[in-house]
Amino acid sequence: MAKIDPGRFFEDYAIGQVIEHAVPRTVSGGERALYHALYPARHALYSSDLFAQSCGLPAAPIDDLAAFHVVFGKTVPDVSLNAVANLGYAEGRWLKPVWPGDTLRSTSEVIGLKQNSNGKTGVVWVRTRGLNQRDEVVLEYCRWVMVRKRDISAPAPETVVPDLKTVLDPADLTVPQGLDFTGYDFTLAGEPHRMADYEVGETIDHVDGVTIEEAEHMMATRLWQNTAKVHFDLTFRPEGRLIYGGHVISMARALSFNGLANAQMIVGLNGGAHANPCFAGDTVKAWSEVLDKAETGAPGVGAIRLRLVATTGGAPFALRGEDGKYGPDVLLDLDYWALMPL
């Protein structure tokens, strides 16, 4: 019996299939330190135990996107090892904070399949859940991936395209237990702007940029135990090292601090698209658009819906061309909810 696992191909998936992903991961303060070293991440709630305690939490949680990367990385050998591209996200919810010392594992359910017209690839939709050592779901999300077929003569499965929400209702969002922004320290957070200061339709150019270094991307991708071949093996992408899409998400989120320092916690992911590939040497810049605002019922805590766009330096606020397609400089179009002081 062969002992080497080549990964799943499109014809290996079936609707309703549940995959228990291998290798649980106990996270520590090391995750936070390395995450903050890899990205210019400096949201106060994830940086300071004292700041988090002043907001009603017992300590600073692990960064929301760091938790996402840990959960996501576990799924790669089973979902996207043979992927051509990760296509999008929907219905992402952060349900419980992740604390240093928590052990995370991941499970995924196949909820959609559609063979592409070329007969060589297909799209697989999965709903992934990250669970802690108490079997509590800490986050969940859907994503869809284009995956190669092992045998192009294999029959196409029945097409099932899941009906996913385009936007999470504010009632779908979970505010961490005890979170209270009524005594929020705007000076320590870095900016004075509360949710009332932002208008729906407002756009923000985050000004700064970071050039993606190959070594840092490789370190990050290994940290998250992401084994996708396109990120490591140049024979799969001879034109250059394809940067993990999550690396771009975290870089853009960190850049958004300048203008959105008080958008402290991501709690909902409405949708996302990796519009164009990112390669080592590209310089990432970011801009945001305010899409909506809502109250949460937690003291002093509001929810702000934001579009976060990462680019390779094109004109800010340019997203699509006249043909309706993303501009060639657009790397990421992410729609998310974050918690912010009212």
QUIURNOR-V744959 format. One record per pair of residues at least 24 apart in sequence whose ideal C-beta (glycine too) atoms are under 8 Angstrom apart, sorted by the first residue. I is the first residue (numbers start at 1). J is the second residue. If there is no record, write none. Layout:
# QUIURNOR-V744959
i = [I | I]
j = [J | J]
This chain:
# QUIURNOR-V744959
i = [5 | 6 | 7 | 7 | 7 | 7 | 8 | 8 | 8 | 8 | 8 | 9 | 9 | 9 | 9 | 9 | 9 | 10 | 10 | 10 | 10 | 10 | 10 | 10 | 10 | 10 | 10 | 11 | 11 | 11 | 11 | 11 | 12 | 13 | 13 | 13 | 13 | 13 | 14 | 14 | 14 | 15 | 15 | 15 | 15 | 15 | 15 | 15 | 16 | 16 | 17 | 17 | 18 | 18 | 18 | 18 | 19 | 19 | 19 | 19 | 19 | 19 | 19 | 19 | 20 | 20 | 21 | 21 | 21 | 21 | 21 | 21 | 21 | 21 | 22 | 22 | 23 | 23 | 24 | 24 | 24 | 25 | 25 | 25 | 25 | 25 | 25 | 26 | 26 | 26 | 26 | 27 | 27 | 27 | 27 | 27 | 27 | 27 | 27 | 27 | 27 | 28 | 28 | 29 | 31 | 31 | 31 | 31 | 31 | 32 | 32 | 32 | 32 | 32 | 34 | 34 | 35 | 35 | 35 | 35 | 36 | 38 | 38 | 38 | 38 | 38 | 39 | 39 | 39 | 39 | 40 | 40 | 40 | 40 | 40 | 41 | 41 | 41 | 41 | 42 | 42 | 42 | 42 | 43 | 43 | 43 | 43 | 43 | 44 | 44 | 44 | 44 | 44 | 45 | 45 | 46 | 48 | 51 | 51 | 51 | 54 | 54 | 54 | 55 | 55 | 55 | 55 | 55 | 56 | 56 | 56 | 57 | 57 | 57 | 57 | 58 | 58 | 59 | 59 | 61 | 61 | 61 | 61 | 62 | 62 | 62 | 62 | 62 | 64 | 64 | 64 | 64 | 65 | 65 | 65 | 65 | 65 | 66 | 66 | 67 | 67 | 67 | 67 | 67 | 67 | 68 | 68 | 68 | 68 | 68 | 68 | 69 | 69 | 69 | 69 | 69 | 69 | 70 | 70 | 70 | 70 | 70 | 71 | 71 | 71 | 71 | 71 | 71 | 71 | 72 | 72 | 72 | 72 | 72 | 73 | 73 | 73 | 74 | 74 | 74 | 74 | 74 | 75 | 75 | 75 | 75 | 76 | 76 | 76 | 76 | 77 | 78 | 79 | 79 | 79 | 79 | 79 | 80 | 80 | 80 | 81 | 81 | 81 | 82 | 82 | 82 | 83 | 83 | 83 | 83 | 83 | 83 | 84 | 84 | 84 | 84 | 84 | 85 | 85 | 85 | 85 | 86 | 86 | 86 | 86 | 87 | 87 | 87 | 87 | 87 | 87 | 87 | 88 | 88 | 88 | 88 | 88 | 88 | 89 | 89 | 89 | 89 | 89 | 89 | 89 | 90 | 90 | 90 | 90 | 90 | 90 | 90 | 90 | 90 | 90 | 91 | 91 | 91 | 91 | 91 | 91 | 91 | 91 | 92 | 92 | 92 | 92 | 92 | 92 | 92 | 92 | 93 | 93 | 93 | 93 | 93 | 93 | 93 | 93 | 93 | 93 | 94 | 94 | 94 | 94 | 94 | 94 | 94 | 95 | 95 | 95 | 95 | 95 | 95 | 96 | 96 | 96 | 96 | 96 | 96 | 96 | 97 | 97 | 98 | 98 | 102 | 102 | 102 | 103 | 103 | 104 | 104 | 104 | 104 | 105 | 105 | 106 | 106 | 107 | 111 | 111 | 111 | 112 | 112 | 112 | 112 | 113 | 113 | 113 | 113 | 114 | 114 | 114 | 115 | 115 | 115 | 115 | 116 | 119 | 119 | 119 | 120 | 120 | 120 | 121 | 121 | 121 | 121 | 122 | 122 | 122 | 122 | 122 | 123 | 125 | 125 | 141 | 165 | 166 | 166 | 167 | 167 | 167 | 167 | 168 | 168 | 168 | 168 | 170 | 170 | 170 | 170 | 170 | 172 | 173 | 173 | 173 | 173 | 173 | 174 | 175 | 175 | 175 | 175 | 175 | 175 | 176 | 179 | 179 | 179 | 179 | 180 | 180 | 180 | 180 | 181 | 181 | 181 | 181 | 181 | 181 | 181 | 181 | 182 | 182 | 183 | 184 | 184 | 184 | 186 | 186 | 189 | 189 | 189 | 190 | 190 | 190 | 191 | 191 | 191 | 193 | 193 | 194 | 194 | 194 | 194 | 194 | 195 | 195 | 195 | 195 | 195 | 195 | 195 | 196 | 198 | 198 | 198 | 199 | 200 | 200 | 200 | 200 | 201 | 201 | 202 | 202 | 203 | 203 | 203 | 203 | 203 | 203 | 204 | 204 | 204 | 204 | 204 | 204 | 204 | 205 | 205 | 205 | 205 | 206 | 206 | 206 | 206 | 206 | 206 | 206 | 206 | 206 | 206 | 207 | 207 | 207 | 208 | 208 | 208 | 209 | 209 | 209 | 209 | 209 | 210 | 210 | 210 | 210 | 211 | 211 | 211 | 211 | 212 | 212 | 212 | 212 | 212 | 212 | 212 | 212 | 212 | 212 | 212 | 213 | 214 | 214 | 214 | 217 | 217 | 217 | 217 | 217 | 220 | 220 | 220 | 221 | 239 | 240 | 240 | 240 | 241 | 241 | 242 | 242 | 242 | 243 | 243 | 243 | 243 | 243 | 245 | 245 | 245 | 247 | 248 | 248 | 248 | 248 | 248 | 248 | 249 | 249 | 249 | 251 | 251 | 251 | 252 | 252 | 252 | 252 | 252 | 252 | 252 | 252 | 253 | 255 | 255 | 255 | 255 | 256 | 256 | 256 | 256 | 259 | 260 | 260 | 260 | 262 | 262 | 263 | 263 | 263 | 263 | 263 | 264 | 264 | 264 | 265 | 265 | 266 | 266 | 266 | 267 | 267 | 267 | 267 | 268 | 268 | 268 | 269 | 269 | 269 | 269 | 270 | 270 | 270 | 270 | 271 | 271 | 272 | 272 | 272 | 272 | 272 | 273 | 273 | 273 | 273 | 274 | 274 | 275 | 275 | 275 | 275 | 275 | 276 | 276 | 276 | 276 | 276 | 276 | 277 | 278 | 278 | 282 | 282 | 283 | 283 | 284 | 284 | 284 | 284 | 285 | 285 | 285 | 285 | 285 | 286 | 286 | 287 | 287 | 287 | 289 | 291 | 295 | 296 | 300 | 300 | 301 | 301 | 301 | 301 | 302 | 302 | 302 | 302 | 303 | 303 | 303 | 303 | 304 | 304 | 304 | 304 | 305 | 305 | 305 | 306 | 306 | 306 | 306 | 307 | 307 | 307 | 308 | 308 | 308 | 308 | 308 | 309 | 309 | 310]
j = [77 | 82 | 77 | 78 | 81 | 82 | 78 | 79 | 81 | 82 | 147 | 82 | 147 | 148 | 149 | 150 | 151 | 113 | 115 | 121 | 122 | 124 | 147 | 148 | 149 | 150 | 154 | 149 | 150 | 151 | 154 | 157 | 150 | 110 | 113 | 124 | 147 | 157 | 110 | 113 | 157 | 110 | 111 | 112 | 113 | 157 | 158 | 160 | 109 | 110 | 109 | 110 | 107 | 108 | 109 | 110 | 75 | 78 | 79 | 107 | 108 | 109 | 110 | 126 | 105 | 107 | 74 | 75 | 77 | 78 | 105 | 106 | 107 | 108 | 74 | 77 | 74 | 225 | 103 | 104 | 105 | 70 | 74 | 103 | 104 | 105 | 225 | 101 | 102 | 103 | 104 | 62 | 66 | 67 | 70 | 98 | 100 | 101 | 102 | 103 | 104 | 100 | 101 | 100 | 62 | 66 | 70 | 100 | 223 | 60 | 62 | 63 | 66 | 100 | 219 | 223 | 63 | 65 | 66 | 250 | 63 | 216 | 219 | 220 | 223 | 250 | 250 | 251 | 253 | 254 | 208 | 210 | 254 | 255 | 257 | 250 | 253 | 254 | 257 | 190 | 254 | 257 | 261 | 257 | 261 | 263 | 264 | 265 | 188 | 189 | 190 | 261 | 264 | 264 | 265 | 264 | 188 | 185 | 188 | 189 | 183 | 184 | 185 | 179 | 180 | 181 | 183 | 184 | 178 | 179 | 180 | 97 | 176 | 178 | 179 | 99 | 178 | 99 | 100 | 97 | 98 | 99 | 176 | 97 | 98 | 99 | 100 | 102 | 94 | 265 | 266 | 267 | 246 | 249 | 250 | 253 | 266 | 98 | 250 | 94 | 98 | 104 | 130 | 138 | 139 | 92 | 94 | 130 | 139 | 141 | 246 | 220 | 223 | 224 | 226 | 246 | 250 | 98 | 104 | 130 | 224 | 225 | 104 | 106 | 128 | 129 | 130 | 138 | 139 | 106 | 128 | 224 | 226 | 246 | 224 | 225 | 226 | 104 | 105 | 106 | 130 | 225 | 106 | 108 | 126 | 128 | 225 | 226 | 227 | 228 | 227 | 108 | 108 | 124 | 126 | 128 | 145 | 145 | 147 | 228 | 227 | 228 | 229 | 147 | 148 | 229 | 145 | 146 | 147 | 148 | 228 | 230 | 121 | 146 | 147 | 148 | 230 | 145 | 146 | 274 | 277 | 143 | 145 | 245 | 274 | 123 | 143 | 144 | 145 | 146 | 273 | 274 | 143 | 144 | 271 | 272 | 273 | 274 | 141 | 142 | 143 | 269 | 271 | 272 | 334 | 141 | 142 | 143 | 164 | 165 | 166 | 269 | 270 | 271 | 272 | 127 | 140 | 141 | 142 | 164 | 165 | 168 | 269 | 139 | 140 | 141 | 142 | 268 | 269 | 270 | 336 | 139 | 140 | 141 | 168 | 172 | 173 | 174 | 267 | 268 | 269 | 138 | 139 | 174 | 265 | 266 | 267 | 268 | 136 | 137 | 138 | 139 | 140 | 174 | 132 | 136 | 137 | 138 | 139 | 174 | 176 | 138 | 176 | 132 | 138 | 132 | 133 | 138 | 132 | 133 | 130 | 131 | 132 | 138 | 130 | 131 | 130 | 131 | 131 | 142 | 160 | 162 | 144 | 160 | 161 | 162 | 157 | 158 | 159 | 160 | 159 | 160 | 161 | 149 | 156 | 157 | 159 | 146 | 149 | 152 | 156 | 148 | 149 | 152 | 146 | 147 | 148 | 149 | 146 | 147 | 149 | 156 | 157 | 147 | 161 | 162 | 269 | 270 | 270 | 271 | 270 | 271 | 305 | 335 | 268 | 269 | 270 | 337 | 294 | 295 | 296 | 303 | 337 | 268 | 267 | 268 | 296 | 303 | 337 | 267 | 267 | 296 | 297 | 298 | 301 | 339 | 265 | 265 | 298 | 301 | 339 | 298 | 299 | 300 | 301 | 298 | 299 | 300 | 301 | 339 | 340 | 341 | 342 | 299 | 300 | 300 | 262 | 300 | 341 | 262 | 341 | 261 | 262 | 264 | 257 | 261 | 262 | 259 | 261 | 262 | 261 | 262 | 262 | 302 | 340 | 341 | 342 | 262 | 293 | 302 | 304 | 340 | 341 | 342 | 342 | 290 | 293 | 304 | 290 | 290 | 291 | 292 | 293 | 289 | 290 | 289 | 290 | 287 | 288 | 289 | 290 | 316 | 317 | 256 | 259 | 260 | 287 | 288 | 289 | 290 | 259 | 287 | 316 | 317 | 255 | 256 | 257 | 258 | 259 | 260 | 285 | 286 | 287 | 288 | 258 | 259 | 285 | 255 | 258 | 285 | 255 | 283 | 284 | 285 | 313 | 251 | 255 | 283 | 284 | 281 | 282 | 283 | 284 | 243 | 247 | 248 | 251 | 278 | 279 | 280 | 281 | 282 | 283 | 284 | 280 | 241 | 280 | 281 | 241 | 243 | 244 | 247 | 280 | 244 | 247 | 250 | 247 | 279 | 279 | 280 | 281 | 279 | 280 | 277 | 278 | 279 | 277 | 278 | 279 | 280 | 282 | 274 | 278 | 332 | 278 | 274 | 278 | 284 | 310 | 331 | 332 | 310 | 332 | 334 | 284 | 286 | 310 | 284 | 286 | 308 | 309 | 310 | 331 | 332 | 334 | 308 | 284 | 285 | 286 | 310 | 286 | 288 | 306 | 308 | 288 | 288 | 306 | 338 | 340 | 341 | 304 | 306 | 338 | 339 | 340 | 338 | 339 | 340 | 338 | 339 | 336 | 337 | 338 | 303 | 337 | 338 | 339 | 303 | 336 | 337 | 334 | 335 | 336 | 337 | 305 | 335 | 336 | 337 | 334 | 335 | 332 | 333 | 334 | 335 | 336 | 326 | 332 | 333 | 334 | 331 | 332 | 326 | 330 | 331 | 332 | 333 | 312 | 326 | 328 | 329 | 330 | 331 | 331 | 312 | 331 | 312 | 331 | 312 | 313 | 310 | 311 | 312 | 331 | 310 | 311 | 312 | 313 | 316 | 310 | 311 | 311 | 316 | 317 | 317 | 335 | 342 | 339 | 341 | 342 | 339 | 340 | 341 | 342 | 339 | 340 | 341 | 342 | 337 | 338 | 339 | 340 | 337 | 338 | 339 | 340 | 335 | 336 | 337 | 335 | 336 | 337 | 338 | 333 | 334 | 335 | 332 | 333 | 334 | 335 | 336 | 333 | 334 | 334]
